[in-house]
Amino acid sequence: VNMGNGRAIRNLQRALNILNHGGNDYPDLIEDGRFGPNTLNAVMKNKNPDGVVKYMNAFQGEFYATLAEKKHSQEAFTNGWAERL
């Protein structure tokens, strides 16, 4: 929610790419932040939905950590961000 749709979809696409067994389950996706037919196909063919969620949470945490590291004023929000993870 607080990262925008594009970033959330890119995180989804990234997770799906990691979990596609080298392209054997479905082709790698372009991580463009658009939810089109290729992304939908990958979601439907993915065999590890729990893994997708875990990777997406990890990517979200990585995003928050990078924000706080780049701009120390953002550290005021890190406890709330951790709750969202």
ChimeraX attribute file (.defattr): number of C-alpha atoms within 10 A of each C-alpha:
attribute: neighborCount
match mode: 1-to-1
recipient: residues
	/A:1	7
	/A:2	8
	/A:3	10
	/A:4	9
	/A:5	13
	/A:6	14
	/A:7	19
	/A:8	18
	/A:9	18
	/A:10	20
	/A:11	23
	/A:12	25
	/A:13	27
	/A:14	21
	/A:15	23
	/A:16	31
	/A:17	22
	/A:18	15
	/A:19	22
	/A:20	19
	/A:21	14
	/A:22	11
	/A:23	13
	/A:24	9
	/A:25	15
	/A:26	20
	/A:27	16
	/A:28	20
	/A:29	18
	/A:30	13
	/A:31	19
	/A:32	14
	/A:33	18
	/A:34	16
	/A:35	15
	/A:36	9
	/A:37	9
	/A:38	16
	/A:39	22
	/A:40	12
	/A:41	12
	/A:42	21
	/A:43	17
	/A:44	11
	/A:45	14
	/A:46	18
	/A:47	15
	/A:48	12
	/A:49	15
	/A:50	9
	/A:51	15
	/A:52	22
	/A:53	15
	/A:54	13
	/A:55	19
	/A:56	22
	/A:57	17
	/A:58	15
	/A:59	20
	/A:60	20
	/A:61	17
	/A:62	11
	/A:63	14
	/A:64	19
	/A:65	16
	/A:66	12
	/A:67	16
	/A:68	15
	/A:69	12
	/A:70	10
	/A:71	9
	/A:72	9
	/A:73	10
	/A:74	14
	/A:75	16
	/A:76	10
	/A:77	12
	/A:78	15
	/A:79	9
	/A:80	10
	/A:81	15
	/A:82	12
	/A:83	7
	/A:84	12
	/A:85	13
